[in-house]
Structure formats: structure tokens, C-alpha cells
């Protein structure tokens, strides 16, 4: 019964809020009220981070109780609670939080990115074996040209590729494709916004 | 102001008074109506009767009647009688005009006895709840009804039979003409009661507004359904062909899961290719970094006019100009973007710009602090802390819109309890366009796109960006627009090297440039030889025999 009553209220709040912000962008004199409404959204987004933290704790606590990958969940919960408590106590710019960030989070994420680069290189090397199609060969040829035109190879630059071929691909082919992609994204964003405004889409759970 | 008692007969028109007199004369000829016994009447009623007696004066209204009066009560006294049922009063009104052919008096009630009898036959229980009404009806019986008119008495009982309005006994039905009898589909009608179960009398309901009343439609089940919407089934209406397609898809998914669950037997060549490729990539990147080689030539700035634009814009900034730096960077791209950021921020610090840092990413403020401390810690403005870190701005694009329209009204996490807008770097800032430059440092193109969409139109000085190399194809569209939504861009290690070359400096970009060049060459080699090997292995691989094909000659 509660859900049946809450759905129209949530939809009404979403439609009215979105409609007001849209109207305030078109009509002068509503800037102050719009700024207030947007600040509400900012505060709600900050609160959502805390809710996500609580949800993560609940999920892994449940895994520990069920004995499902107990070691990983225990390490995660200890690290999470320690980092959260220390940062809350000392502040985000203090020594220990900055040390945790610089010596744990930053190297891990950077290493994952380096591993991704190596994995993509090896996947491209096996592309012919996996996908022996004209599109696969087209992808490989384009990739070669862009890599050769990105800079000097082993210290030696190939001017024809770096100054002639690569700019053509970047400025015409890639840019044209990106413009089409952006137009599609813009139309999709407008459509999504209109669907939310009329209540057809309810990404808030309705 | 008092209202004295007056005779209602005074205001009657002459024609009505004559008509009433005529009726009284006619009533006097017939049997007088049985008047109620005055001895049984209460005193107050007798007083009223005496007051309105014809011939009695207003001076003696108090005199009680000595005995039973032989005179008829005045018509006005009828309002002192018990109220007759409504249908009888209506009958009086209808019968009141003195039609000469009427065989009975206007004040006499209609003959309703046959109708009552029919009602009692049809619905014997209908009168039970209205017992109080039945108690009134003896007043009707007390009236002496006139004799049945002559034309009714002389009528033939067989020609006008007294038929009740409703009778369940088929024998009670009068005989019908033959043609009507042939039209009546008697056999098609069920003999049982055709009323629905909801209409059948079940006794009075025990609850609700109709509690105690019988022969009413039961409303309990109707009340229970008020407000209950129709529920449609959410089950898919699947046809046979769709069901077959779903089965095929399910088999495909199961085969994929089974294949991934099975241990993969990779060929030795593939394993060697992966191992050698990984070793080559690591060596190509590590050797130049360890040796400090700077053999690779740096690219020319003419190949990147967007880098020159941002250099020229910073180069003309006055000392002390406020510059907003949006640090929307992810830790994964920190190593790639750090050379370009250190080069551009070093240029800004050399121009003594007042840096105001802000981030829409959670890890942005920490990354900004680390970069300033690690690469620009020797500059005077950083070492003395002459910059302002506003911290994290949550809310994504909505927060950016709020920041654009009202920078002082946004909620920030960085400065703590002190008001950052009272610091010297921000005292002159009322709007976002008051900053001399806005520089967005981002991992991907989408972050810069959001800044362009939300704030780009309100910034006459335009936006500048430092990004990863992967964002360049997307942001190039904004660089080439007219007027340009993005004024300048430094992307990747190559952009950092070009910027350092413009400044005549040797920095982190130059240090990484050889590793970048050798790593790029290693990638080309791995992909080239890996593709050749894959093609060769594919051609030499024995093809599986087709099912049903002949096994040999």
C-alpha cells in the first residue's frame, strides 16, 4: 500500500522539479529559486555517497555471515572502516589519508590501466585469429596507421604518417564520426529528458 | 408585531368557497364520515376543533365541546388528522376538480384495496420493515368509503377480472387471446426465479448504511472493491515461435557458460605470443625510463595549434589573475596526464596566477594536492600555500549548472568552516565569468563536454582543457566549432611535450617521451607479428570435419 501511494508522489516530485528547472532556464527572474533547487540536488548527491557506503558495508557483512568469500569481504570491510574513520577524524588532506591515497589507491588504479593497455595490445594481435572478417582487417589497418602517426617509433619519426596521414584521419574521419555520435547523444538526452518530464521513464524506481 | 389567529376560509376566492359549499351539501346528502369520538381526543385537539367550528366566534374559542358533535369538521381541520399516505392525498388532488361524471366525492379516497392485495401477494416480506407505516393506515380505514359506483357494480366480473399485479402462480393468469398465446415463448423461459443471486432476498444486511433493511442489493462486496484498480497480468504473451527462439537463445547462453567454465587449453604459440609481447612492452617502456634516454625527437608545435592557443592565453595573463582549475581526474589516468598538467600549471604559477582548485570527482582534490606537492612544490605560490582548494562538488551536471549561475551559493566540501569567498583570491569573484581563465583537467572527454554544455555559453573567455589522449577525438569537434566552444587543449604525453617545447623547458613530458616512443614501437611490433602469426596459425589449423560429410575416398 505504501508503494502504491509513494509512486505518484515520487513521479510528481520528479516531474515538477524537472519542469521548474527547465522553465527557469527559459524565463528570467527564477535564477535564485533554481539555484536553491539545484543545491538540494547537490546535497542529495552527497548523501547518496553515504548511502552507497552503507550499502557496500551491508552487502559484504552479509557475505561474511554466509561464509561466501569471507576473506575478501573481511579485508574490504576493515580497509573501508579504517579509511573512513581516519579520514573522518583527521580530514581528507591530513598525512595518513593522503598516504593511503598516494601509496595504495593511486598505484593500484594506475597499474590496472597499464595492464589494460598491454591486454588490448595482445588482443589486437590475436584479432585476425578470432575475427577473420573484412571489418576486422579494416580495424587493424586503421590502428596501424594511427599508431605509426602518433609519434616517433623507437625514436624515429615517419613524417609522411605523422604529418600527412594521421591528421587526415584525426581531423576528418574521427571528427566526423564523433560529430555524428554527439548529435545522437544530444537527441537521446533530449528524448530521455522529455520522457522523464512526462513521467514515461522513472529512473528513480517507479 | 403579533400574528392573530384568522380563519383560513377568509382568503379563499369566491369560486372556491362556492365549490366547497357545494361539496358540503353533497356530503350532507350521503352518509357522514365517521368522526372521531371527542371523548377520546386530547384537550388540545378539542380546543383546536372548537376554534375552527363553523359559527364559532373568536371570542369563545375556549369552550369545550359538550358532547359528540353532529356537525362535520371543517375541511381545514383535516390538517389535524393523522397524515394519510401520500398516494391517497395525490388521489384527492387529482379527484378534486368537480367533474360531473365522477361517481364519487372528491374527498373520498380511491379504491386501492386490490393494489394492496396484489402487493401483499407478490412481496409478503416487503411490508415488514415498514410496520410503523402500517400503523397509520387504520386512519384510512376509519374513513367511510362511499359505495362502489354503479357502473363498477354492474360490470361483468369476467370481463374485468381483478388480477393481481404479480403472481407466481401460472393458473392465476387470465386467459389470453390465441394469437398472443402463440407468440408467448413460454417454453424458453425458465420457471425458476431469473433474478441474479445478488438480487435475491437474503435477509437484511447486518452492517453498513443499509443495516436492517431487507430486499436491498447487497453492497458489502461492492464497497470492498471501491478504489481497487484492475490488475492486468504481467506475464509475457509468448507465441510458439517466440518460445522456440527463446529456447535457442538459452542453449547458446548455456554453451557459452559451459565453454567459459571449462579450462581453456591455449595453444603453445598463443601462450608464447602473450609472454613475449608482454616482455617486449615492459622492456620498451622501462629501459628508456631507467637510462634517461632523450633520443627521440620532439614534435613541432605547428602540428597542434590547440596547444599553442592555451600557451598564448596563459602567456598574456596578468599577475594575480584568478584561474579556476577543475580537477576532474581519475587516478588511473594520473600518470598520463601529470606531465601536461605540471607543464601548464607551472606556466600559470610562473605568471603568478591565483589558482582556485575545484573537483567534481571524489578523488580530484587529493590528486590535485599530490600533483602540486610532487611536481610543483618548489614554486613559491605552492610552497607558501597561496592557492585555494575548494574541494569536492557533488551533484554532477546539476552542480555545474548551479556553480555557473551562482558560484557563491554552491555547497563545497573543501574549505571547512571558513568562508572561501572571503579570501583574497575570491573576493572579486561574483560570477564564473569573473575568472580570467577556466581550465578543466579531465580523464575523458565526457567531463569536458559537461563543462562545455553547462558553463561554456556563459564564459566569454572560453574553456581550456587538459585531458588524456583518449579524449582528443571527442574534444576536437568542440575545437573546430565556430565560435570554438573549447579554446585550447593539451592532451596526452605528446601535448605535454609540445607545451614544454613552447616554453623552452625540459620537464616530465620530455622524460616520458622516449618511453612513449619505444613503447609505441613495441606495440606496433607486437600487433604486426601477432597478427601474422595468428593468420598463419589459422591457415595451418586443421578444419573440423563437417557432420555428414564423407570421411575419405
Boltz contact constraints between the chains, C-beta under 6 A:
constraints:
  - contact:
      token1: [A, 31]
      token2: [B, 405]
      max_distance: 6.0
  - contact:
      token1: [A, 35]
      token2: [B, 402]
      max_distance: 6.0
  - contact:
      token1: [A, 35]
      token2: [B, 405]
      max_distance: 6.0
  - contact:
      token1: [A, 35]
      token2: [B, 406]
      max_distance: 6.0
  - contact:
      token1: [A, 35]
      token2: [B, 409]
      max_distance: 6.0
  - contact:
      token1: [A, 38]
      token2: [B, 398]
      max_distance: 6.0
  - contact:
      token1: [A, 38]
      token2: [B, 401]
      max_distance: 6.0
  - contact:
      token1: [A, 38]
      token2: [B, 402]
      max_distance: 6.0
  - contact:
      token1: [A, 39]
      token2: [B, 402]
      max_distance: 6.0
  - contact:
      token1: [A, 39]
      token2: [B, 411]
      max_distance: 6.0
  - contact:
      token1: [A, 41]
      token2: [B, 395]
      max_distance: 6.0
  - contact:
      token1: [A, 41]
      token2: [B, 398]
      max_distance: 6.0
  - contact:
      token1: [A, 42]
      token2: [B, 394]
      max_distance: 6.0
  - contact:
      token1: [A, 42]
      token2: [B, 395]
      max_distance: 6.0
  - contact:
      token1: [A, 42]
      token2: [B, 399]
      max_distance: 6.0
  - contact:
      token1: [A, 42]
      token2: [B, 411]
      max_distance: 6.0
  - contact:
      token1: [A, 45]
      token2: [B, 394]
      max_distance: 6.0
  - contact:
      token1: [A, 45]
      token2: [B, 395]
      max_distance: 6.0
  - contact:
      token1: [A, 46]
      token2: [B, 394]
      max_distance: 6.0
  - contact:
      token1: [A, 101]
      token2: [B, 366]
      max_distance: 6.0
  - contact:
      token1: [A, 102]
      token2: [B, 370]
      max_distance: 6.0
  - contact:
      token1: [A, 105]
      token2: [B, 331]
      max_distance: 6.0
  - contact:
      token1: [A, 106]
      token2: [B, 331]
      max_distance: 6.0
  - contact:
      token1: [A, 109]
      token2: [B, 331]
      max_distance: 6.0
  - contact:
      token1: [A, 109]
      token2: [B, 332]
      max_distance: 6.0
  - contact:
      token1: [A, 110]
      token2: [B, 335]
      max_distance: 6.0
  - contact:
      token1: [A, 113]
      token2: [B, 332]
      max_distance: 6.0
  - contact:
      token1: [A, 118]
      token2: [B, 278]
      max_distance: 6.0
  - contact:
      token1: [A, 118]
      token2: [B, 281]
      max_distance: 6.0
  - contact:
      token1: [A, 121]
      token2: [B, 523]
      max_distance: 6.0
  - contact:
      token1: [A, 121]
      token2: [B, 526]
      max_distance: 6.0
  - contact:
      token1: [A, 122]
      token2: [B, 274]
      max_distance: 6.0
  - contact:
      token1: [A, 122]
      token2: [B, 277]
      max_distance: 6.0
  - contact:
      token1: [A, 124]
      token2: [B, 527]
      max_distance: 6.0
  - contact:
      token1: [A, 125]
      token2: [B, 526]
      max_distance: 6.0
  - contact:
      token1: [A, 125]
      token2: [B, 527]
      max_distance: 6.0
  - contact:
      token1: [A, 125]
      token2: [B, 530]
      max_distance: 6.0
  - contact:
      token1: [A, 125]
      token2: [B, 531]
      max_distance: 6.0
  - contact:
      token1: [A, 126]
      token2: [B, 534]
      max_distance: 6.0
  - contact:
      token1: [A, 128]
      token2: [B, 531]
      max_distance: 6.0
  - contact:
      token1: [A, 128]
      token2: [B, 534]
      max_distance: 6.0
  - contact:
      token1: [A, 128]
      token2: [B, 535]
      max_distance: 6.0
  - contact:
      token1: [A, 129]
      token2: [B, 534]
      max_distance: 6.0
  - contact:
      token1: [A, 129]
      token2: [B, 538]
      max_distance: 6.0
  - contact:
      token1: [A, 147]
      token2: [B, 524]
      max_distance: 6.0
  - contact:
      token1: [A, 151]
      token2: [B, 494]
      max_distance: 6.0
  - contact:
      token1: [A, 151]
      token2: [B, 517]
      max_distance: 6.0
  - contact:
      token1: [A, 151]
      token2: [B, 520]
      max_distance: 6.0
  - contact:
      token1: [A, 152]
      token2: [B, 296]
      max_distance: 6.0
  - contact:
      token1: [A, 152]
      token2: [B, 297]
      max_distance: 6.0
  - contact:
      token1: [A, 152]
      token2: [B, 517]
      max_distance: 6.0
  - contact:
      token1: [A, 153]
      token2: [B, 520]
      max_distance: 6.0
  - contact:
      token1: [A, 153]
      token2: [B, 521]
      max_distance: 6.0
  - contact:
      token1: [A, 154]
      token2: [B, 518]
      max_distance: 6.0
  - contact:
      token1: [A, 154]
      token2: [B, 521]
      max_distance: 6.0
  - contact:
      token1: [A, 155]
      token2: [B, 295]
      max_distance: 6.0
  - contact:
      token1: [A, 155]
      token2: [B, 296]
      max_distance: 6.0
  - contact:
      token1: [A, 155]
      token2: [B, 517]
      max_distance: 6.0
  - contact:
      token1: [A, 157]
      token2: [B, 297]
      max_distance: 6.0
  - contact:
      token1: [A, 174]
      token2: [B, 473]
      max_distance: 6.0
  - contact:
      token1: [A, 175]
      token2: [B, 476]
      max_distance: 6.0
  - contact:
      token1: [A, 175]
      token2: [B, 477]
      max_distance: 6.0
  - contact:
      token1: [A, 178]
      token2: [B, 473]
      max_distance: 6.0
  - contact:
      token1: [A, 178]
      token2: [B, 474]
      max_distance: 6.0
  - contact:
      token1: [A, 178]
      token2: [B, 477]
      max_distance: 6.0
  - contact:
      token1: [A, 179]
      token2: [B, 477]
      max_distance: 6.0
